[in-house]
Amino acid sequence: MYAATISDEFAGFITIADTGLHTLQGPQGQSIGDYGTLDEAQEALAEALFPVEHDQSDVAAARPRRRRTGRRGVVSALAAG
């Protein structure tokens, strides 16, 4: 069994079966997955705890634009009332 740490903090543990399979558990004992090597398990732990941030420009481009309404409608309603 290996104790996994990130920045000197406990981040989970990795057990190795007799078959050589590396089973990764997160910091709260949650199962993250099985991996062929210790390096693959360590990389998966880092990705599970610190997901890669997406480029925000992609999100902004995909977001529908809000239609702007002018204040003219509000002013007319107040003047008419």
N, C-alpha and C positions, 0 to 999 in steps of 0.2 A: 504494500500500500504506500502511495505517495501522498503527502499533504501538499496541495497546490497553494501557492501564495502569489499575490500580485501586490507589488509595492510593500512587501513585508507584512501583508495582512492575509489572514486565512481566506482562501477563495474556493475551497472544495477539496475533494480527494479523488484519487485515481487508484483503482484496484486492478490487478492483473490476474486473469484466470490462467489455469494450467494450459489452456489452448493458446495463450499469448494475446487474448483479447483484452484491451484496456477499457474499463468501464469508468465513465466520468460522472461524478456527483457534484452538484453545486454546493454553495456555502450553507444552504438550508437542507441539504440532503436530497434535493430534487435530482432526478435522473436526467442527465443531459445527453448521454448517448454512449455508444460503443465504438472504439477506434482501433485500428490495426497497430499503431505505434504510440509510444509515449509522447512524441512530438506532436502528432495529430491531435491527441487528447488535450495537450496543453494549448494548442492553437484554438481548438474549439471552445475551451473554457474562456479564453480571452475574448473571443467573438461573442460568446453568450453573455458575458458580463459587461462588455463594452462594444455594443453593436456599431458598425461603421455608419457614420452620419452621411446622409445623402446630400447631394448638392442642392441647395435651396432654390437655385435658379430653375431647376426642373419642376419643382413644386409650384413656383410662381407662374411659370409658363402654362402649366396644366390647369391652374385654378381659373374658374370662370370669372370674368370681370363683372363687378356690380354695376348696374345701370345707375347713373347719377340722375337724381331729380332735382330740379332747381327749386329755389325758395319761392319762386313766383307763385306757385300753387298755394302756398301757405299765406302769403301776403294777400292774394286775391280773396281767399276765404275770409280773412280777418276784415278786410275792407267791405266785403259784401254783407257781413253779419252785423 
